[in-house]
Amino acid sequence: MESFILGKHIIHLETVNSTNNYALEALKSGKAFHGSLISAEFQESGKGQRSNSWESSPGKNLLLSYVIQPKNLVAEKSFELNFISALAVIDLLSELAPDAKAHIKWPNDIMLNHKKVAGILIENALQSNKLKHSIIGIGINVNQQTFASDFATSISNETDSEHTLAKGALILNAKLSKWYTKMSEGKIGEILTAYNSKLWKRGKVIQAKLNNDQQQIKILDVDRFGLIHIKTKHGFLKAELGELKINYE
Ligand code: BTN
């Protein structure tokens, strides 16, 4: 097993409202610190992106939040946390589901065989121009078999076998630690190349909503600030978080 710097201190909970909320409170009260991992069997009000909820059957999936206090991460570089979190999940999938196709659907969805298998919700707190702390929330569908959405899946559905959650969490700790170290060493070129090599529908013309306008666009790549470069019928543009919503099919 690789050594790791994140996820060495673990608080595991049976039921919680949201591991992200718990992690933030635990940080504030001194129960958690840089690298702490909060995990749970079940969330009563799991949070997704864009104020959505995150539903997960009890005991079936990984529900994880990492407390991060980067030493010197300036606000413009905060998207680097999204890059490394997505890449850590991709690495986990390459171990648990080596025959399946794993991709990153910009900005934060992880796809397995073209269905969503995991989501990432990063909540940052800034102090002047620096990141004071960040909670990286990761939900990975591991052993759940049925979903409300046709576009969702689990590792078990794509591999026809069950996986041990604790083993998955250990692998993720190691992978996130590896990418976090690269980020701390300023290896953004390597990180970005890896992220773009896994970018879902890269180079393809797809349907997306650009500022609420459904249209065809071509996905080019993502830059170091997390902006996605696309081609529309009006020309090239860079979209930021919240401006572009890529359809699932
Ligand atoms: C998304 O794709 O919408 C993001 C989902 C993030 C879900 C995880 S589960 C663990 C952590 N706690 C939460 O309340 N949300 C994140």
Boltz pocket constraint, residues with backbone or C-beta under 6 A from the ligand:
constraints:
  - pocket:
      binder: B
      contacts: [[A, 17], [A, 18], [A, 19], [A, 20], [A, 21], [A, 43], [A, 45], [A, 46], [A, 47], [A, 48], [A, 49], [A, 50], [A, 52], [A, 53], [A, 54], [A, 62], [A, 63], [A, 64], [A, 65], [A, 108], [A, 109], [A, 118], [A, 119], [A, 120], [A, 121], [A, 137], [A, 138], [A, 139], [A, 140]]
      max_distance: 6.0
